[in-house]
Amino acid sequence: MATRQSLVSRLLAQGSELGLELVFVWNRDPGRMAGSVPPALQLQDLTALEERHPDLVVEVAHPKIIHESGAQILRHANLLVGSPSALADQTTEQQLLEASKRWGHTVFVARGALWGSEDISRLDAAGGLQSLRVTMATHPDGFRLEGPLAAAHSSGPRTVLYEGPVRGLCPLAPRNSNTMAAAALAAPSLGFDRVIGVLVADLSLTDMHVVDVELLGPPGPSGRSFAVHTHRENPAQPGAVTGSATVTAFWHSLL
Protein backbone atom coordinates (compact mmCIF):
# COMPACT_ATOMS: atom_id res chain seq x y z
CA MET A 1 0.00 0.00 0.00
CA ALA A 2 2.74 2.44 0.97
CA THR A 3 4.70 1.61 -2.19
CA ARG A 4 1.67 2.16 -4.43
CA GLN A 5 0.80 5.48 -2.82
CA SER A 6 4.41 6.65 -3.01
CA LEU A 7 4.75 5.74 -6.68
CA VAL A 8 1.47 7.41 -7.62
CA SER A 9 2.34 10.64 -5.81
CA ARG A 10 5.86 10.74 -7.29
CA LEU A 11 4.64 10.05 -10.81
CA LEU A 12 1.98 12.74 -10.56
CA ALA A 13 4.47 15.26 -9.13
CA GLN A 14 7.61 14.43 -11.12
CA GLY A 15 6.51 12.27 -14.04
CA SER A 16 6.27 14.96 -16.73
CA GLU A 17 9.80 16.27 -16.08
CA LEU A 18 11.13 12.71 -16.27
CA GLY A 19 9.27 11.85 -19.46
CA LEU A 20 6.82 9.58 -17.64
CA GLU A 21 3.03 9.63 -17.75
CA LEU A 22 0.78 7.74 -15.36
CA VAL A 23 -2.09 6.31 -17.40
CA PHE A 24 -3.90 4.12 -14.88
CA VAL A 25 -3.93 2.71 -11.35
CA TRP A 26 -5.73 -0.50 -10.48
CA ASN A 27 -6.33 -1.92 -7.01
CA ARG A 28 -7.98 -5.15 -5.92
CA ASP A 29 -10.08 -2.95 -3.61
CA PRO A 30 -11.13 0.09 -5.69
CA GLY A 31 -12.08 1.95 -2.54
CA ARG A 32 -8.43 2.19 -1.55
CA MET A 33 -7.78 4.51 -4.48
CA ALA A 34 -10.19 7.15 -3.20
CA GLY A 35 -8.43 10.37 -2.28
CA SER A 36 -5.02 9.31 -3.60
CA VAL A 37 -5.71 8.55 -7.27
CA PRO A 38 -7.54 11.01 -9.57
CA PRO A 39 -10.81 9.41 -10.72
CA ALA A 40 -9.79 9.60 -14.40
CA LEU A 41 -6.78 7.40 -13.67
CA GLN A 42 -8.68 4.74 -11.73
CA LEU A 43 -9.03 1.53 -13.72
CA GLN A 44 -11.89 -0.63 -12.48
CA ASP A 45 -11.16 -3.73 -14.59
CA LEU A 46 -7.56 -4.86 -15.06
CA THR A 47 -8.47 -6.73 -18.26
CA ALA A 48 -9.20 -3.33 -19.84
CA LEU A 49 -5.65 -2.07 -19.38
CA GLU A 50 -4.90 -2.15 -23.14
CA GLU A 51 -7.35 0.75 -23.58
CA ARG A 52 -4.88 2.94 -21.66
CA HIS A 53 -1.95 1.94 -23.93
CA PRO A 54 0.71 1.55 -21.22
CA ASP A 55 4.36 0.95 -22.12
CA LEU A 56 5.10 -0.47 -18.67
CA VAL A 57 2.85 -1.95 -15.99
CA VAL A 58 4.28 -1.78 -12.47
CA GLU A 59 3.00 -4.43 -10.04
CA VAL A 60 3.13 -3.47 -6.36
CA ALA A 61 0.11 -5.42 -5.19
CA HIS A 62 0.52 -9.11 -4.36
CA PRO A 63 2.13 -12.12 -6.06
CA LYS A 64 -1.39 -13.40 -6.85
CA ILE A 65 -1.64 -10.64 -9.47
CA ILE A 66 1.43 -12.01 -11.24
CA HIS A 67 0.09 -15.57 -10.98
CA GLU A 68 -3.31 -14.61 -12.37
CA SER A 69 -2.60 -11.72 -14.75
CA GLY A 70 1.14 -11.50 -15.45
CA ALA A 71 1.00 -13.27 -18.80
CA GLN A 72 -2.03 -11.24 -19.89
CA ILE A 73 -0.29 -7.97 -18.96
CA LEU A 74 2.71 -8.96 -21.10
CA ARG A 75 0.43 -9.20 -24.12
CA HIS A 76 0.07 -5.42 -23.97
CA ALA A 77 3.07 -3.98 -22.10
CA ASN A 78 6.37 -4.56 -20.39
CA LEU A 79 6.05 -5.65 -16.77
CA LEU A 80 7.97 -4.58 -13.67
CA VAL A 81 7.40 -7.23 -11.00
CA GLY A 82 7.38 -5.87 -7.46
CA SER A 83 6.44 -9.24 -5.95
CA PRO A 84 9.18 -11.55 -7.26
CA SER A 85 8.11 -14.24 -4.78
CA ALA A 86 5.50 -15.04 -7.47
CA LEU A 87 8.29 -16.41 -9.66
CA ALA A 88 9.05 -19.17 -7.16
CA ASP A 89 6.06 -20.88 -8.76
CA GLN A 90 7.57 -22.64 -11.77
CA THR A 91 4.31 -22.58 -13.75
CA THR A 92 4.05 -18.81 -13.35
CA GLU A 93 7.68 -18.33 -14.31
CA GLN A 94 7.22 -20.41 -17.45
CA GLN A 95 4.01 -18.58 -18.40
CA LEU A 96 5.78 -15.22 -18.13
CA LEU A 97 8.76 -16.44 -20.16
CA GLU A 98 6.48 -17.72 -22.91
CA ALA A 99 4.34 -14.57 -22.95
CA SER A 100 7.43 -12.36 -23.02
CA LYS A 101 8.77 -14.17 -26.08
CA ARG A 102 5.42 -14.34 -27.82
CA TRP A 103 4.48 -10.67 -27.45
CA GLY A 104 7.95 -9.12 -27.46
CA HIS A 105 7.65 -7.53 -24.03
CA THR A 106 10.13 -7.65 -21.17
CA VAL A 107 9.79 -8.75 -17.56
CA PHE A 108 11.80 -6.61 -15.12
CA VAL A 109 12.26 -7.45 -11.44
CA ALA A 110 12.67 -4.76 -8.79
CA ARG A 111 15.58 -5.34 -6.41
CA GLY A 112 13.54 -4.03 -3.46
CA ALA A 113 15.39 -4.47 -0.18
CA LEU A 114 18.17 -6.62 -1.70
CA TRP A 115 21.53 -4.95 -1.23
CA GLY A 116 24.29 -5.76 -3.74
CA SER A 117 22.12 -7.41 -6.38
CA GLU A 118 24.40 -6.34 -9.25
CA ASP A 119 27.45 -7.70 -7.43
CA ILE A 120 25.66 -11.01 -6.82
CA SER A 121 24.76 -11.23 -10.52
CA ARG A 122 28.30 -10.49 -11.66
CA LEU A 123 29.81 -13.04 -9.30
CA ASP A 124 27.26 -15.65 -10.34
CA ALA A 125 27.84 -15.00 -14.05
CA ALA A 126 31.58 -15.47 -13.53
CA GLY A 127 31.02 -18.85 -11.86
CA GLY A 128 32.23 -17.57 -8.52
CA LEU A 129 29.17 -18.05 -6.34
CA GLN A 130 29.11 -21.14 -4.16
CA SER A 131 26.37 -20.28 -1.68
CA LEU A 132 23.93 -17.47 -0.91
CA ARG A 133 21.89 -16.99 2.25
CA VAL A 134 19.42 -14.18 2.95
CA THR A 135 18.03 -13.56 6.44
CA MET A 136 15.10 -11.21 6.97
CA ALA A 137 14.19 -10.26 10.54
CA THR A 138 11.48 -7.98 11.88
CA HIS A 139 8.77 -7.78 14.50
CA PRO A 140 6.06 -10.47 14.14
CA ASP A 141 3.48 -7.74 13.40
CA GLY A 142 5.32 -7.04 10.14
CA PHE A 143 4.70 -10.52 8.77
CA ARG A 144 1.82 -11.61 6.51
CA LEU A 145 2.13 -15.38 6.74
CA GLU A 146 0.10 -18.17 5.17
CA GLY A 147 -0.24 -21.94 5.53
CA PRO A 148 1.68 -23.58 8.39
CA LEU A 149 3.63 -20.41 9.14
CA ALA A 150 0.41 -18.48 9.85
CA ALA A 151 0.00 -20.53 13.03
CA ALA A 152 3.65 -20.17 14.08
CA HIS A 153 4.26 -18.46 17.41
CA SER A 154 7.39 -16.83 18.74
CA SER A 155 9.04 -18.98 21.36
CA GLY A 156 11.17 -16.17 22.73
CA PRO A 157 12.50 -12.72 21.87
CA ARG A 158 14.01 -14.04 18.62
CA THR A 159 12.50 -17.00 16.75
CA VAL A 160 13.54 -18.55 13.44
CA LEU A 161 10.26 -19.24 11.65
CA TYR A 162 11.79 -20.74 8.50
CA GLU A 163 15.21 -21.76 7.25
CA GLY A 164 15.57 -23.52 3.93
CA PRO A 165 15.26 -23.08 0.16
CA VAL A 166 13.63 -19.83 -0.89
CA ARG A 167 11.20 -21.71 -3.14
CA GLY A 168 9.62 -23.32 -0.09
CA LEU A 169 9.25 -20.03 1.77
CA CYS A 170 7.65 -17.88 -0.95
CA PRO A 171 4.16 -19.46 -0.84
CA LEU A 172 4.14 -19.29 2.97
CA ALA A 173 5.31 -15.68 3.23
CA PRO A 174 4.53 -14.17 -0.19
CA ARG A 175 4.84 -10.57 1.01
CA ASN A 176 7.86 -11.10 3.26
CA SER A 177 10.08 -13.16 0.94
CA ASN A 178 10.51 -10.77 -1.99
CA THR A 179 14.06 -9.83 -1.02
CA MET A 180 15.01 -13.51 -0.97
CA ALA A 181 13.24 -14.12 -4.27
CA ALA A 182 15.16 -11.24 -5.83
CA ALA A 183 18.38 -12.87 -4.63
CA ALA A 184 17.38 -16.20 -6.19
CA LEU A 185 16.74 -14.42 -9.50
CA ALA A 186 20.04 -12.53 -9.27
CA ALA A 187 21.89 -15.83 -8.84
CA PRO A 188 20.38 -18.20 -11.42
CA SER A 189 23.11 -20.81 -10.95
CA LEU A 190 21.67 -21.37 -7.46
CA GLY A 191 18.10 -20.21 -8.05
CA PHE A 192 15.10 -20.69 -5.81
CA ASP A 193 16.12 -24.20 -4.78
CA ARG A 194 19.68 -23.47 -3.60
CA VAL A 195 19.49 -19.90 -2.28
CA ILE A 196 18.69 -20.24 1.42
CA GLY A 197 16.09 -17.99 3.03
CA VAL A 198 15.76 -17.41 6.76
CA LEU A 199 12.73 -15.65 8.26
CA VAL A 200 13.14 -14.41 11.82
CA ALA A 201 10.59 -12.92 14.23
CA ASP A 202 12.40 -10.50 16.54
CA LEU A 203 10.39 -8.70 19.22
CA SER A 204 13.05 -5.99 19.56
CA LEU A 205 12.67 -4.84 15.93
CA THR A 206 9.55 -2.73 16.35
CA ASP A 207 10.55 -0.05 13.84
CA MET A 208 12.85 -1.70 11.30
CA HIS A 209 13.45 -4.62 8.97
CA VAL A 210 16.92 -6.18 9.06
CA VAL A 211 18.26 -8.02 6.03
CA ASP A 212 21.54 -9.96 6.12
CA VAL A 213 23.02 -11.29 2.89
CA GLU A 214 25.85 -13.82 3.18
CA LEU A 215 27.64 -15.28 0.18
CA LEU A 216 30.64 -17.48 -0.43
CA GLY A 217 32.80 -17.89 -3.51
CA PRO A 218 34.99 -20.87 -4.37
CA PRO A 219 38.13 -21.57 -2.32
CA GLY A 220 41.27 -19.78 -3.50
CA PRO A 221 44.84 -21.14 -3.68
CA SER A 222 45.15 -20.84 0.10
CA GLY A 223 41.99 -22.83 0.64
CA ARG A 224 40.11 -19.81 1.99
CA SER A 225 36.90 -18.71 0.27
CA PHE A 226 35.89 -15.25 -0.85
CA ALA A 227 33.08 -14.12 1.47
CA VAL A 228 30.76 -11.14 1.77
CA HIS A 229 28.27 -10.35 4.54
CA THR A 230 26.04 -7.27 4.30
CA HIS A 231 23.78 -6.11 7.12
CA ARG A 232 20.95 -3.72 6.17
CA GLU A 233 18.73 -1.94 8.69
CA ASN A 234 15.66 -0.51 6.98
CA PRO A 235 13.44 1.81 9.06
CA ALA A 236 9.77 0.84 8.92
CA GLN A 237 6.52 1.88 10.52
CA PRO A 238 5.36 -0.59 13.20
CA GLY A 239 3.58 -3.49 11.51
CA ALA A 240 4.54 -2.36 8.00
CA VAL A 241 5.45 -4.96 5.37
CA THR A 242 7.65 -2.53 3.43
CA GLY A 243 10.49 -0.45 4.86
CA SER A 244 10.99 3.19 3.89
CA ALA A 245 14.29 2.60 2.06
CA THR A 246 12.64 -0.14 0.00
CA VAL A 247 10.07 2.32 -1.36
CA THR A 248 12.90 4.60 -2.49
CA ALA A 249 14.77 1.67 -4.06
CA PHE A 250 11.62 0.70 -5.94
CA TRP A 251 11.31 4.20 -7.37
CA HIS A 252 14.87 3.99 -8.69
CA SER A 253 14.12 0.56 -10.17
CA LEU A 254 11.21 2.15 -12.02
CA LEU A 255 13.39 4.98 -13.34
N, C-alpha and C positions, 0 to 999 in steps of 0.2 A: 504493500500500500504506500509506504513512504517513498519507495523508489519510483512508483508510477507518478505520484504527485510531484515529486522533484523533477522528473523528466518533463512532465507537461508544463510546469511553470517555467523551466529553463528554456524549453523550445518556444514557448509563447513570448518570452522576454528577449531571447538572444537568437532565435532561429534565423530571422531574416538576415542579420549581419553575418551569419555563418553559412548562408546559402541553404538553409534547411526550412522546410515548411511542414508543419503538423497538419495532416489531412484527416485523421480520425483517432478517436480513443474508444476502446471497447472494454467493458468490464463484465464479469460474470454476474455481478449485481449492479444493474444500471443506476440504482439509487446512490451508489457510492461516487458517481461522477458529479452529482449535483453540487454546485457551488465552486467546483474546481476545474470543470471542463465546460467551455462555452457550448450551449445547446447544439449549435451547428456542427460541432466536431464530434458529438456523441453518436457512435454507431450502435444501433440496437441489435443488429444481427451480423455476427462475424462472417457469415457466408456471403454477405453483400460487400465485402471489403474491396472487390475489384472495381466497384463503382467509384471509389475514391482514388484510384490509380496510384497506389503507393509504390515507391521504389524499394523501401525497406520497412518491414514490420518488426517492431521491437516487442518481444514477449517478456513481461515482468509480472506474470500472474501466478502460474502454478504449472508444474510439469504436466498435469493433465491436459493443458491446452496444447502442448507439443504432441502428446500422445494422440489426441483426438483431431487436431486441426493443422499440425505442422506441415504435413505433405500438401494439404489443400492450399495453405498460405503460399508455399513455394511455387504453386502454379501461377501465381500472380505477382510475386515480389521476392526479393531477398529476405532472409530471416535472421535476426539477431536473437539467439537463445539466451535468455536470462536465467533459465532453470535447467542447467545442463544435467542435473540428476535424471531428467527424462531420458537421456541417451544411454543410461545404464540398461534400459530395456532394449534388447537386441532387435526386436521387431520394429520398434520405433526408429532406431538408428538406421536400419536397412530401408525403411520407408522414406526417410528423409534423404538418404543417399540416392535412391532411385528417382525421387521427385526432383532433386537438384539437377541430376543429369538430364532428365527428360525435359524439364522446362527451362534449363539454362540459368537457374538462379542459385545463389550461394547461401550456405548456412554459415553464419558466424557464431562464435561462442564468447560471451563476456567472461573476462577473467575474475570478476567479482572480488572476493576477499583473498584470492590466491596471490601471494607475493612471489616474484621471481619466475613467473610462468615462461617468459622468453628464455631465461637461462635453463630452465628444465627442458624446454623443447630443443634447445641447441645441444645440450649434453646428450639427450636421448637420440637425436639424429646422428650424433657422432659415435654412437655405440658405447657411450661412457656412463650409462645409468644402470646401476645394479639393483637398487631398491629405492622406494619412495614411500614415505609415511606422513600422513597429514592428520594432526590432532586438532579438533575443534572443541573448545570448552566455553561454557557460559552457564548462567543461572538456569535452573530447570524451567522457569517461567518463559524462557526464550525459545524453548523447543516446541515444535509441532509434530508430534510423533504418531505413528500409525502401527497397526498390527501388534505384535508382541511387545514392542518397545513402548507402546502407549500405556501399558500397565506397569512399566518399570518404575520402581521407587528408589530414591536415593537412600543408600545405606549408611551415609555419613556425610561429612562436609564436602567430600570429593568422590564421585562414583563414576566408574567407567561403564557406560551403558552399552557400548558396542566396540569391538576391536576385531577387524577382519577385512576381507576384500571390500572395496568400495561398492562393487555391484550389489552385494548383499545388503548394504546399508541404505542405498538410495530409495528403495520402495518403502522402507520403514521410517525414514526421516527425509522426505522429499524436499522439504524447505530448509533443512539444516545440513544437507550434504552437498550443496552446490559447489563449495570450494574444493571438496575432495573430488567431485566429478570433473571439475575443470582441470585438476591435476592429472587425472586419469587420461583425459583427452590430450593434455600437453605432453604426455609420455606414452605414446601408442605402443612402444615395445613392451610396456608393462600393462597398460590398459586398466580397465575396470576390475579385472580379476587378480592383478598382482600389485596394484597400488593399494596400500593398507590405509584404511580410515579408522580413526578412533574418535568416538563421541563421548564427551565427559560433562557430567552435571557437577557444577562447582557452586556451592551456596555463597561463596565470597564474591563471585563475579556478578554483582547486581547491576552494574552499569557498563559492562564491556563484554566483547567476544574476544577470545584469545585463540589464535591459530598458530600452531607450530608445524613447520615443514622440515622434515629430515630426509636427506638423500645421501646415498653412497655411490661412488663410482668404483670401477674395478681396481684391484690392488696394483700398486706401482712396483718398480724394481725392488724397493725395500720391503715389500709385503704389506705396507700400509695403504689404506684406501683413501681416496679423495672424499671428503665429507663436508656437507653444508647443513647448518641448522639455523632456520630463521624463526623468530618469535615476534608475532604481530599482535598488538593490543589495539582493538578497534572499539572506541567509545560507542555505546548504544543506550537508547532509552530502556528503562526497565521493562522486561517482557518483549522487547522488540526482536523480530527475526533477523532484521538487517541492521548492521552497524553503519554509523554515519560516513566513515571512510569508504565503505563499499558503495554507497550511493554515488559518491564522487568518482570512484573508479569506474562505475558503470557509465557515467556520463562521458568519460574519456574514451571508453570502449565504443560508445556510439559515435563520437566524433571521428 
